[in-house]
């Protein structure tokens, strides 16, 4: 069956782009003439063919491969918040510098759309959207990767490259007297890179630092196509968040040249939020309301460089030599600009990445295309058209694409345990769930997050709880293990603060935890449960009763603040006065005292009894 057209789907264009293409099998002269007439017609309809190279050059500027980083003076960094949370409203962090001009009806009639107009969104975003402090601190990043290599890894910086398309071949069938008909095959397409969320994967430890697909092979003689490059499928755990990244050497150079101390995490976080990056962006479905995608950069060849000539001929050195042999090549080259331009438009439509990143919160059967390989070049067998007896030219394959990404795994737990080191979080998780966390009498026993499932009596739904490494005062300034693991509780239905009653002032410990969460960006917590652990200790020696009473008073005040905040909202609960948003409970995880009641409290924190829906933390 002969196929004469190929439809290239493009989510940035309303409808479809149709690129006239040759037959799947070897075309005869009649089929080649029909195909070439379509190409010629497209060239006549295309607006501003002579400006194609200019438009492509514009799209090649200001991309993630050559970012424009706008620095801020070191003295101004103290005024900048060091919050580095991704939990923000849509596009709060994005500033539109330039918006594309509206396309007139006359331009639309001539075929101009938001993609081929050459006008793009120009936006700026904080540098924190393209990196993390842990990745910039190379020594700390390597130590973290080594420490968690065999257990749990939740952050990976990944570079990716796709292969180039193979060049078309120039060859002729052998003939005893004259040069036979053209028989050069097409090249193979470059390999693609796909991503897929997989339920059977639980860590990012298997993710490599570099993924590179192979290029397509060049076409062969006797009408044989080249082999396509192998594609790569990357399987990641459910809950993985993928965002566009800028290579660390580029960022470290920009920061160090402007006096930012990379070892001072407080200064580093402020700098990442203060520095901005200019990027070109695309809208969705030709709607110029707001940008949806960052543009990725693929090297675009110059129009005259897309052709390949038989050995012994050089178009660049002596174009007239080609014209003497193939008089129609001049017209062919001009009319094929429309073909090349449409291939470039298709690449622009594919070479993009969502501004908000990819949240892979559920498994899916079909992999997502992350980066596309280069398109294959056409062999000279396709140029057996009227007036061209022996085509000594073919099309080169298109270039591949390179981009960097940050993979972050966020455990999809219903509740998150937050506490200072040695507060008993791991013991608590082991007492109420099926998890077997590491337990010890020293600080920072937990080095990586642990996830456990809490089983409830028949008829009541179970829920999951994550235990993250302990947080100390000054964690936002890189003390202890920092705040990197707080991402695992950003999407939880509620937060469980675990306090140790053996501490001098548990209420102050709770204030420290709340303050550190605020720095990370987890603010206005609607529902929380404060677990006072180690209440089995001698009350006379440790003053457990007095400490617990003080905690209760603080929690009651927090509960009232949440009610006052919710009353100001339009959708405030009707029975808000009778609701308990912040609650506290005394337990002994070691002796399993009050743990059954704790499980009921935690279940109520997760599920709304009226709607049986999970509750969420306020933004």
TILO-508270 format. One record per residue (C-alpha): x, y, z; residue in three letters. Coordinates in Angstrom, 3 decimals, decimal comma. Layout:
BEGIN
       east      north         up   residuo
          X          Y          Z       Ala
...
***
This chain:
BEGIN
       east      north         up   residuo
      0,000      0,000      0,000       Unk
      1,344      3,394     -1,031       Unk
      1,461      6,104      1,611       Unk
      1,925      9,599      0,190       Unk
      1,463     11,808      3,254       Unk
      2,380     11,769      6,891       Unk
      0,513     13,683      9,585       Unk
      2,669     15,239     12,269       Unk
      0,644     15,936     15,388       Unk
      1,479     19,144     17,167       Unk
     -0,228     20,233     20,370       Unk
      0,850     23,844     19,793       Unk
     -1,097     24,121     16,567       Unk
     -4,827     23,965     16,222       Unk
     -5,399     21,006     13,944       Unk
     -2,550     19,232     12,180       Unk
      0,527     19,933     10,124       Unk
      0,660     17,796      7,017       Unk
      4,136     17,195      5,639       Unk
      4,070     15,731      2,169       Unk
      6,184     12,609      2,158       Unk
      7,199      9,865     -0,184       Unk
      5,943      6,307     -0,429       Unk
      6,848      3,673      2,170       Unk
      8,249      1,430     -0,529       Unk
     10,393      2,406     -3,499       Unk
      8,561      5,147     -5,433       Unk
      8,256      5,109     -9,171       Unk
      8,528      8,210    -11,317       Unk
      4,819      8,968    -11,228       Unk
      4,653      8,773     -7,433       Unk
      7,753     10,948     -7,056       Unk
      6,277     13,584     -9,386       Unk
      3,041     13,619     -7,366       Unk
      4,994     14,029     -4,130       Unk
      7,188     16,799     -5,539       Unk
      4,136     18,718     -6,814       Unk
      2,796     18,733     -3,277       Unk
      6,100     20,097     -1,976       Unk
      6,072     22,818     -4,648       Unk
      2,510     23,774     -3,744       Unk
      3,457     24,051     -0,054       Unk
      6,357     26,322     -0,943       Unk
      4,063     28,706     -2,817       Unk
      1,581     28,846      0,065       Unk
      4,192     29,382      2,763       Unk
      4,477     32,974      3,936       Unk
      7,942     34,588      3,958       Unk
      9,937     31,595      2,761       Unk
     13,052     33,758      2,567       Unk
     12,821     34,489      6,313       Unk
     12,893     30,829      7,400       Unk
     16,488     30,853      8,584       Unk
     15,879     34,048     10,576       Unk
     12,889     32,493     12,340       Unk
     14,839     29,346     13,165       Unk
     17,731     31,420     14,500       Unk
     15,323     33,264     16,824       Unk
     14,047     29,994     18,257       Unk
     17,600     28,826     18,853       Unk
     18,271     31,735     21,225       Unk
     17,637     31,837     24,994       Unk
     17,062     28,173     25,755       Unk
     17,990     25,857     28,573       Unk
     21,286     25,038     26,862       Unk
     22,435     28,654     26,861       Unk
     20,407     30,309     29,643       Unk
     20,538     33,986     30,475       Unk
     20,952     34,152     34,257       Unk
     20,218     37,535     35,829       Unk
     22,249     37,912     39,084       Unk
     21,460     39,920     42,207       Unk
     24,017     41,767     44,319       Unk
     25,134     39,791     47,363       Unk
     24,098     42,595     49,741       Unk
     20,504     42,297     48,497       Unk
     20,207     38,573     49,234       Unk
     19,358     39,086     52,901       Unk
     16,049     40,646     51,841       Unk
     15,086     37,556     49,838       Unk
     13,078     34,663     51,279       Unk
     14,973     31,374     51,200       Unk
     11,830     29,277     50,793       Unk
     12,482     26,725     48,065       Unk
      9,193     24,855     47,905       Unk
      7,630     23,692     44,645       Unk
      4,220     23,736     46,330       Unk
      2,957     26,971     44,795       Unk
     -0,003     28,071     42,780       Unk
      0,265     27,670     39,053       Unk
      2,721     30,119     37,480       Unk
      3,198     32,165     40,657       Unk
      6,940     31,975     40,028       Unk
      6,776     32,871     36,311       Unk
      6,998     36,431     35,016       Unk
      6,028     37,155     31,412       Unk
      8,461     39,678     29,917       Unk
      7,153     39,590     26,367       Unk
      3,864     38,274     25,015       Unk
      3,435     37,395     21,323       Unk
      1,419     39,834     19,249       Unk
     -2,052     38,696     18,265       Unk
     -2,324     37,195     14,789       Unk
     -4,652     39,069     12,457       Unk
     -7,353     37,419     10,350       Unk
     -5,376     38,253      7,224       Unk
     -2,313     36,489      8,595       Unk
     -4,373     33,455      9,577       Unk
     -5,740     33,246      6,050       Unk
     -2,148     33,149      4,778       Unk
     -1,346     30,228      7,083       Unk
      0,427     32,130      9,871       Unk
     -0,027     30,687     13,352       Unk
      1,620     31,063     16,746       Unk
      4,287     28,521     15,860       Unk
      5,493     29,769     12,481       Unk
      5,080     33,460     13,286       Unk
      8,479     33,428     15,004       Unk
      7,138     35,444     17,966       Unk
      7,387     33,688     21,326       Unk
      6,703     34,278     24,987       Unk
      9,792     35,477     26,807       Unk
      9,546     34,679     30,506       Unk
     11,728     34,726     33,581       Unk
     11,645     32,255     36,452       Unk
     13,682     31,901     39,663       Unk
     16,852     29,872     39,332       Unk
     15,497     27,601     42,088       Unk
     13,116     26,118     39,510       Unk
     16,053     24,595     37,624       Unk
     18,243     23,144     40,387       Unk
     18,443     22,297     44,104       Unk
     21,059     23,174     46,759       Unk
     21,946     19,506     47,217       Unk
     22,819     19,123     43,525       Unk
     24,894     22,317     43,437       Unk
     26,904     21,155     46,440       Unk
     28,734     18,472     44,467       Unk
     30,447     16,857     47,453       Unk
     27,209     16,608     49,437       Unk
     25,336     15,320     46,378       Unk
     27,918     12,575     45,774       Unk
     27,884     11,586     49,449       Unk
     24,102     11,400     49,404       Unk
     24,134      9,268     46,244       Unk
     26,730      6,905     47,725       Unk
     24,918      6,665     51,061       Unk
     21,610      5,769     49,470       Unk
     22,913      3,776     46,477       Unk
     21,719      0,418     47,793       Unk
     18,656      1,648     49,700       Unk
     16,723      4,740     48,735       Unk
     17,514      7,623     46,402       Unk
     15,026     10,442     45,938       Unk
     16,970     13,012     43,854       Unk
     18,795     12,546     40,569       Unk
     20,274     15,010     38,081       Unk
     20,043     13,474     34,620       Unk
     21,421     14,564     31,248       Unk
     19,814     13,204     28,095       Unk
     20,734     13,199     24,412       Unk
     18,876     11,713     21,496       Unk
     20,492     10,410     18,341       Unk
     20,799     12,145     14,994       Unk
     18,801     10,963     11,989       Unk
     20,807      9,060      9,402       Unk
     21,621     10,684      6,051       Unk
     19,980      9,555      2,842       Unk
     22,163      7,558      0,459       Unk
     23,241      8,509     -3,066       Unk
     23,605      5,476     -5,305       Unk
     22,456      4,119     -8,670       Unk
     21,486      0,713     -9,949       Unk
     24,321     -0,833    -11,965       Unk
     23,946     -0,739    -15,730       Unk
     26,230     -2,213    -18,420       Unk
     26,162      1,003    -20,501       Unk
     24,774      4,041    -18,628       Unk
     24,296      5,080    -14,999       Unk
     21,152      3,292    -13,806       Unk
     18,188      4,805    -11,933       Unk
     18,712      6,308     -8,464       Unk
     18,509      3,688     -5,718       Unk
     19,799      5,414     -2,568       Unk
     17,816      4,452      0,555       Unk
     16,651      6,642      3,441       Unk
     18,546      7,001      6,685       Unk
     17,262      5,652      9,990       Unk
     15,647      7,946     12,561       Unk
     17,445      8,779     15,795       Unk
     16,402      6,999     18,980       Unk
     13,814      8,596     21,305       Unk
     13,751      8,796     25,125       Unk
     10,558      7,834     26,970       Unk
      9,550      7,884     30,641       Unk
      7,011      5,750     32,481       Unk
      5,774      5,542     36,081       Unk
      6,046      1,974     37,360       Unk
      4,423      0,515     40,480       Unk
      7,206     -2,058     40,834       Unk
      9,911      0,617     41,207       Unk
     10,435      2,255     44,594       Unk
     13,638      4,288     44,307       Unk
     15,622      6,422     41,878       Unk
     18,851      4,582     42,693       Unk
     18,822      2,817     39,306       Unk
     18,558      6,084     37,330       Unk
     21,757      6,900     35,442       Unk
     23,412     10,299     35,239       Unk
     23,438     10,196     31,417       Unk
     21,092      8,667     28,872       Unk
     22,047      8,771     25,219       Unk
     20,247      7,073     22,355       Unk
     22,024      5,919     19,233       Unk
     21,838      7,756     15,926       Unk
     20,161      6,346     12,882       Unk
     22,404      4,692     10,315       Unk
     22,863      6,217      6,898       Unk
     20,854      4,853      3,999       Unk
     22,318      2,087      1,866       Unk
     22,418      1,331     -1,836       Unk
     19,913     -0,911     -3,580       Unk
     17,043      1,057     -2,036       Unk
     17,868     -0,157      1,510       Unk
     17,064      2,129      4,430       Unk
     19,440      2,611      7,341       Unk
     18,707      1,101     10,741       Unk
     16,911      3,391     13,200       Unk
     18,571      4,226     16,500       Unk
     17,451      2,344     19,605       Unk
     15,055      4,185     21,919       Unk
     15,348      4,253     25,722       Unk
     12,544      3,740     28,257       Unk
     13,194      5,105     31,759       Unk
     10,983      3,590     34,456       Unk
     10,556      5,649     37,614       Unk
      8,581      5,132     40,841       Unk
      5,048      6,448     41,155       Unk
      5,324      9,861     42,802       Unk
      8,305     11,024     40,742       Unk
      8,372     14,690     39,823       Unk
     10,423     15,693     36,766       Unk
     11,467     19,272     36,104       Unk
     13,731     20,985     33,624       Unk
     17,260     21,635     34,879       Unk
     20,243     23,793     34,030       Unk
     23,641     22,052     34,243       Unk
     25,295     22,656     37,608       Unk
     28,622     24,004     36,221       Unk
     26,733     26,831     34,485       Unk
     24,914     27,774     37,703       Unk
     27,951     27,411     39,968       Unk
     29,950     29,686     37,677       Unk
     27,223     32,365     37,657       Unk
     26,880     32,242     41,456       Unk
     30,563     32,169     42,339       Unk
     31,387     35,022     39,940       Unk
     28,903     37,190     41,851       Unk
     30,198     36,368     45,334       Unk
     27,726     33,684     46,457       Unk
     29,244     31,201     48,916       Unk
     28,101     27,777     47,668       Unk
     28,867     26,212     51,067       Unk
     26,490     28,585     52,868       Unk
     23,119     26,937     52,203       Unk
     21,153     29,866     53,595       Unk
     22,858     32,276     51,167       Unk
     22,599     29,691     48,395       Unk
     18,834     29,263     48,812       Unk
     18,321     33,009     48,807       Unk
     20,435     33,384     45,692       Unk
     18,503     30,638     43,873       Unk
     15,263     32,459     44,608       Unk
     16,673     35,882     43,751       Unk
     18,463     35,020     40,515       Unk
     16,203     34,711     37,494       Unk
     16,519     32,823     34,218       Unk
     15,133     34,060     30,903       Unk
     13,521     31,354     28,810       Unk
     11,449     31,252     25,637       Unk
      8,049     29,660     26,131       Unk
      5,135     28,379     24,077       Unk
      1,405     28,531     24,661       Unk
     -1,013     25,656     24,201       Unk
     -3,357     25,165     21,234       Unk
     -2,573     28,654     19,862       Unk
     -4,054     30,292     22,966       Unk
     -1,824     33,245     23,790       Unk
     -3,352     33,705     27,236       Unk
     -0,398     32,309     29,157       Unk
      2,653     30,152     28,417       Unk
      2,498     26,431     29,090       Unk
      5,864     25,055     27,982       Unk
      9,552     25,878     28,093       Unk
     11,159     25,649     24,669       Unk
     13,987     23,145     24,317       Unk
     16,805     23,693     21,862       Unk
     17,690     21,475     18,916       Unk
     20,458     22,575     16,553       Unk
     18,851     23,692     13,300       Unk
     20,952     23,306     10,154       Unk
     21,083     26,102      7,630       Unk
     18,829     25,489      4,670       Unk
     21,739     24,873      2,285       Unk
     23,329     22,427      4,755       Unk
     20,415     20,008      4,611       Unk
     21,632     18,573      1,297       Unk
     24,172     15,849      0,706       Unk
     25,972     15,499     -2,629       Unk
     27,707     12,668     -4,372       Unk
     31,422     12,368     -3,631       Unk
     33,482     14,627     -5,843       Unk
     30,928     17,446     -5,984       Unk
     30,789     20,464     -3,700       Unk
     27,829     22,791     -3,694       Unk
     29,427     25,231     -1,286       Unk
     32,605     25,671     -3,346       Unk
     31,052     25,701     -6,806       Unk
     27,233     25,780     -6,935       Unk
     27,278     26,174    -10,692       Unk
     28,809     22,719    -11,011       Unk
     25,673     21,160     -9,532       Unk
     23,411     23,279    -11,733       Unk
     25,229     22,136    -14,877       Unk
     24,633     18,507    -13,980       Unk
     21,162     18,970    -12,445       Unk
     19,593     22,145    -13,884       Unk
     16,467     21,698    -11,756       Unk
     18,332     21,521     -8,456       Unk
     18,124     25,292     -7,935       Unk
     14,315     25,155     -8,051       Unk
     14,255     21,974     -5,959       Unk
     16,425     23,542     -3,261       Unk
     14,187     26,615     -3,086       Unk
     10,938     24,672     -2,959       Unk
     12,287     22,261     -0,362       Unk
     12,634     25,126      2,096       Unk
      8,941     24,664      2,817       Unk
      9,565     20,978      3,526       Unk
     12,470     21,779      5,870       Unk
     10,529     24,546      7,546       Unk
      7,622     22,241      8,298       Unk
     10,021     19,684      9,747       Unk
     11,399     22,469     11,966       Unk
      7,891     23,454     13,050       Unk
      7,210     19,875     14,001       Unk
     10,421     19,812     16,046       Unk
      9,457     23,028     17,820       Unk
      6,081     21,513     18,671       Unk
      7,749     18,421     20,148       Unk
     10,842     20,016     21,715       Unk
      9,092     21,469     24,736       Unk
      8,637     20,689     28,412       Unk
      5,787     21,712     30,773       Unk
      6,605     24,740     32,889       Unk
      5,013     23,045     35,897       Unk
      7,014     19,873     35,275       Unk
      5,727     16,316     35,068       Unk
      4,026     14,842     38,127       Unk
      3,888     11,080     37,686       Unk
      1,501     10,360     40,544       Unk
     -0,062      7,248     39,056       Unk
      1,123      4,403     36,840       Unk
      0,248      4,494     33,162       Unk
      0,449      1,920     30,411       Unk
      1,779      4,064     27,569       Unk
      5,178      5,727     28,091       Unk
      5,490      9,501     27,676       Unk
      7,823     10,891     25,047       Unk
     10,425     13,049     26,779       Unk
     12,911     13,787     23,978       Unk
     12,552     12,917     20,307       Unk
     15,366     11,718     18,067       Unk
     16,359     13,303     14,772       Unk
     14,280     12,777     11,628       Unk
     15,839     10,576      8,946       Unk
     17,167     12,013      5,695       Unk
     15,776     11,055      2,277       Unk
     17,742      8,994     -0,201       Unk
     18,176     10,069     -3,828       Unk
     15,680      7,421     -4,969       Unk
     12,911      9,894     -4,025       Unk
     14,188     12,540     -6,436       Unk
     13,495     10,564     -9,601       Unk
     11,199     13,323    -10,852       Unk
     10,469     14,785    -14,255       Unk
     13,525     16,638    -15,546       Unk
     15,991     15,018    -13,130       Unk
     17,584     12,011    -14,770       Unk
     20,292     11,066    -12,283       Unk
     19,906     12,903     -8,924       Unk
     23,344     13,224     -7,343       Unk
     21,898     14,671     -4,123       Unk
     19,992     13,439     -1,044       Unk
     18,750     14,882      2,267       Unk
     20,782     14,818      5,472       Unk
     19,252     13,583      8,723       Unk
     18,107     16,065     11,374       Unk
     20,025     16,636     14,596       Unk
     19,072     15,087     17,930       Unk
     18,341     17,103     21,069       Unk
     19,995     17,463     24,477       Unk
     18,411     18,529     27,773       Unk
     18,914     18,107     31,528       Unk
     16,301     17,172     34,103       Unk
     15,927     16,775     37,849       Unk
     14,102     13,659     39,037       Unk
     12,610     14,019     42,520       Unk
     10,733     11,226     44,238       Unk
      7,982     12,361     46,581       Unk
      6,535      9,524     48,614       Unk
      2,759      9,481     48,225       Unk
      2,041      9,101     51,927       Unk
     -1,237     10,139     53,542       Unk
      0,532     11,394     56,675       Unk
      4,077     12,512     57,392       Unk
      5,913     12,168     60,699       Unk
      7,935     15,253     61,581       Unk
     10,109     15,596     64,635       Unk
     13,512     16,350     66,072       Unk
     16,148     13,585     66,027       Unk
     15,553     10,827     68,596       Unk
     11,943     11,856     69,222       Unk
     10,825      8,270     68,589       Unk
      9,383      8,581     65,076       Unk
     10,857      5,304     63,856       Unk
      9,691      3,463     66,969       Unk
      6,229      4,948     66,469       Unk
      6,082      3,927     62,805       Unk
      7,132      0,389     63,687       Unk
      4,477      0,206     66,413       Unk
      1,504      1,201     64,239       Unk
      2,428     -0,060     60,750       Unk
      4,023     -2,903     58,815       Unk
      7,278     -0,975     58,390       Unk
     10,524     -2,126     59,998       Unk
     12,526      1,092     60,339       Unk
     15,959      1,323     61,876       Unk
     15,719      2,162     65,600       Unk
     18,540      3,397     67,827       Unk
     19,333      5,565     70,840       Unk
     21,402      8,047     68,860       Unk
     20,431     11,057     66,778       Unk
     19,805     10,748     63,027       Unk
     19,047      7,034     63,185       Unk
     16,802      7,589     60,154       Unk
     18,908      8,635     57,166       Unk
     16,351      7,994     54,408       Unk
     12,533      8,219     54,367       Unk
     10,583      5,121     55,366       Unk
      7,034      4,349     54,259       Unk
      4,614      2,206     56,270       Unk
      0,994      1,117     55,835       Unk
     -1,319      1,312     58,857       Unk
     -4,016     -1,370     58,810       Unk
     -7,379     -0,531     60,380       Unk
    -10,220     -2,797     61,552       Unk
    -12,452     -4,342     58,852       Unk
    -14,653     -1,774     57,136       Unk
    -12,236      1,106     57,682       Unk
     -9,683      2,132     55,039       Unk
     -5,977      1,767     55,677       Unk
     -3,535      4,650     55,139       Unk
      0,181      5,236     54,662       Unk
      2,637      7,107     56,868       Unk
      6,143      8,309     55,969       Unk
      8,940      8,801     58,469       Unk
     11,537     11,343     57,348       Unk
     14,941     12,093     58,929       Unk
     14,881     14,313     61,985       Unk
     14,854     18,096     61,664       Unk
     16,872     20,316     63,958       Unk
     16,844     24,057     64,519       Unk
     18,689     25,707     61,658       Unk
     17,967     22,901     59,195       Unk
     17,175     25,588     56,616       Unk
     20,785     26,744     57,049       Unk
     22,099     23,276     56,131       Unk
     22,439     22,049     59,705       Unk
     21,818     18,362     60,303       Unk
     20,364     16,698     57,207       Unk
     18,689     19,913     56,045       Unk
     15,167     20,173     54,647       Unk
     15,610     18,111     51,492       Unk
     13,332     15,314     52,726       Unk
     10,365     17,580     53,475       Unk
      9,206     17,172     49,870       Unk
      7,897     13,748     50,896       Unk
      5,187     15,307     53,071       Unk
      4,198     18,271     50,864       Unk
      1,182     16,443     49,451       Unk
      0,159     14,644     52,641       Unk
     -3,378     14,946     54,005       Unk
     -2,001     16,011     57,351       Unk
      1,154     16,291     59,408       Unk
      1,950     14,405     62,600       Unk
      4,429     16,190     64,866       Unk
      6,248     13,803     67,202       Unk
      7,631     15,326     70,407       Unk
      9,848     13,602     72,977       Unk
      8,763     14,221     76,561       Unk
     12,343     13,617     77,659       Unk
     13,278     16,961     76,104       Unk
     13,658     20,096     78,211       Unk
     10,941     22,097     76,403       Unk
      8,756     20,064     73,973       Unk
      6,596     23,107     73,231       Unk
      9,616     25,040     71,997       Unk
     10,618     21,984     69,930       Unk
      7,204     22,149     68,241       Unk
      7,689     25,844     67,504       Unk
     11,069     25,055     65,914       Unk
      9,511     22,393     63,676       Unk
      6,721     24,728     62,558       Unk
      9,225     27,485     61,817       Unk
     11,460     25,190     59,740       Unk
      8,444     23,927     57,774       Unk
      7,475     27,527     57,038       Unk
     10,935     28,188     55,623       Unk
     10,499     25,231     53,282       Unk
      7,119     26,566     52,164       Unk
      4,702     24,357     54,134       Unk
      2,569     27,024     55,764       Unk
     -0,943     27,414     57,156       Unk
     -1,263     23,747     58,082       Unk
     -4,976     23,087     58,340       Unk
     -4,894     19,789     60,221       Unk
     -2,157     18,449     62,430       Unk
     -1,757     15,914     65,186       Unk
      0,809     16,430     67,931       Unk
      2,002     13,149     69,403       Unk
      3,666     13,472     72,788       Unk
      5,861     10,383     72,910       Unk
      7,720      8,847     75,866       Unk
      4,937      9,746     78,303       Unk
      5,797      6,567     80,257       Unk
      8,797      8,346     81,759       Unk
      8,795      9,217     85,455       Unk
      6,690     12,345     85,838       Unk
      8,562     13,621     88,908       Unk
     11,944     13,345     87,162       Unk
     10,971     14,629     83,718       Unk
      7,872     16,725     84,521       Unk
      5,832     14,943     81,848       Unk
      2,415     16,173     83,028       Unk
      3,435     19,835     83,122       Unk
      5,086     19,581     79,710       Unk
      2,037     17,880     78,199       Unk
     -0,269     20,564     79,607       Unk
      1,887     23,302     78,084       Unk
      1,791     21,541     74,703       Unk
     -2,016     21,250     74,933       Unk
     -2,360     24,983     75,540       Unk
     -0,181     25,798     72,528       Unk
     -2,116     23,360     70,320       Unk
     -5,439     24,856     71,435       Unk
     -4,183     28,289     70,396       Unk
     -3,107     26,894     66,988       Unk
     -6,525     25,289     66,583       Unk
     -8,208     28,647     67,150       Unk
     -5,916     30,371     64,632       Unk
     -6,876     27,827     61,962       Unk
    -10,583     28,406     62,641       Unk
    -10,151     32,177     62,361       Unk
     -8,305     31,703     59,077       Unk
    -10,943     29,367     57,627       Unk
    -13,831     31,655     58,594       Unk
    -12,489     34,242     56,151       Unk
    -12,882     31,824     53,238       Unk
    -16,040     31,504     51,169       Unk
    -16,229     27,731     51,536       Unk
    -15,722     27,706     55,312       Unk
    -17,239     24,659     57,105       Unk
    -20,643     25,294     58,642       Unk
    -19,801     23,513     61,923       Unk
    -16,367     25,078     62,175       Unk
    -16,671     25,796     65,920       Unk
    -17,136     22,118     66,770       Unk
    -14,287     20,970     64,501       Unk
    -10,886     20,008     65,935       Unk
     -8,201     20,939     63,432       Unk
     -5,168     20,582     65,700       Unk
     -5,182     17,855     68,319       Unk
     -2,739     16,234     70,729       Unk
     -2,365     12,777     72,274       Unk
      0,040     11,271     74,843       Unk
      1,570      7,872     73,996       Unk
      4,454      5,517     74,619       Unk
      5,481      3,989     71,307       Unk
      8,044      1,743     72,999       Unk
      5,461      0,146     75,311       Unk
      2,594      0,348     72,742       Unk
      0,557      2,499     75,142       Unk
     -2,297      4,476     73,521       Unk
     -1,172      3,410     70,020       Unk
     -4,620      2,034     69,066       Unk
     -6,218      5,368     69,940       Unk
     -3,448      7,097     68,009       Unk
     -4,323      5,070     64,893       Unk
     -7,950      6,265     65,121       Unk
     -6,793      9,866     65,541       Unk
     -4,514      9,512     62,524       Unk
     -7,267      7,920     60,423       Unk
     -9,562     10,840     61,248       Unk
     -6,776     13,172     60,177       Unk
     -6,571     11,474     56,789       Unk
    -10,213     10,870     55,960       Unk
    -13,142     13,245     56,222       Unk
    -15,920     11,312     57,958       Unk
    -18,639     13,155     56,031       Unk
    -17,297     12,630     52,498       Unk
    -14,727      9,841     53,096       Unk
    -12,280     11,968     51,098       Unk
     -8,682     12,578     52,050       Unk
     -7,901     15,932     53,574       Unk
     -5,140     18,148     52,267       Unk
     -2,657     20,530     53,826       Unk
     -3,452     24,169     53,105       Unk
     -1,099     25,994     50,752       Unk
***
